């Protein structure tokens, strides 16, 4: 059965649904980028950061000894933990309509890894994740429109 929404509540209802979807997309995209990141020391994986209305630089530093033990693997271990990093002006769960969210990795070798420099991740893997998340967002928005 369809939900009844008063005419004067349509705007706030739509904004609430949009922000809920935005929150999910920001979180899921960051997580997918971290999970898909090639791992040697874990520094690259740990250096993904989400920011609000600005791009920021972040370097997680050495996450584990640089032994190269994962260099040839296509499925590196999930360590280090896929923890969320906070930046100035952004706090997960507070996403608002009208803001722009950036998920970046500012390490000097990030672009090479995104272009397939590692055997652990194919060239274009970041673009593949972006396309997947756009499709997922559209699918979820359509589902919200049909469900409520």
Buried (B, 14 or more C-beta within 10 A) or exposed (E): EEEEEEEEEEEEEBEEBBBEBBBBBBBBBBEBBBEBBBBBBBBBBBBBBBBBEEEBEBBBEEBBEEEEBBEEBEEBEEEBEBEBBEBEEBEEEEBEEEBEBBBBBEBEEBEEBBBBBBEBBEEEBBEBBBEEBEEBBEEBBEEBEEEE
